[in-house]
Amino acid sequence: GQDDLDLDDVRRVAPSLAIGVSTHHLAQFERVLALRPSYVAFGPIYATTSKQDGDPVMGIEALAVAGERAHAEGVPLVAIGGIDVERASSVSHHADLGAVIGALLPAPGEPLDRVTARARELHRRLGGEG
């Protein structure tokens, strides 16, 4: 995140650690991409309830721009924010990975096997195996 330890400082302390940085708008994304982290997270792509004071929604069009830039630079892109089963396939067209929180939380009384099935479907739609 933007308030975490500086990327250069982390590299000095732990040079073999894979380091990703979260970004929340395209200008920030471009600045971070120039630093060549192990991956860049971008979003929120959709509205999310996982963050109390979340950043403005970027949308799938901004994700497409970030995806083109990240792929051109050879840096993996992780989409974050509001990703669910219905949205996962569109996200997978532009990002290498998707980070999911809310869609994996069980509803009150929901059996865990339904959450497991949802996780598998998310994995499949985000481009995972099986």
Order of alpha helices (4+ residues) and beta strands (2+ residues): alpha-beta-alpha-beta-alpha-beta-alpha-beta-alpha
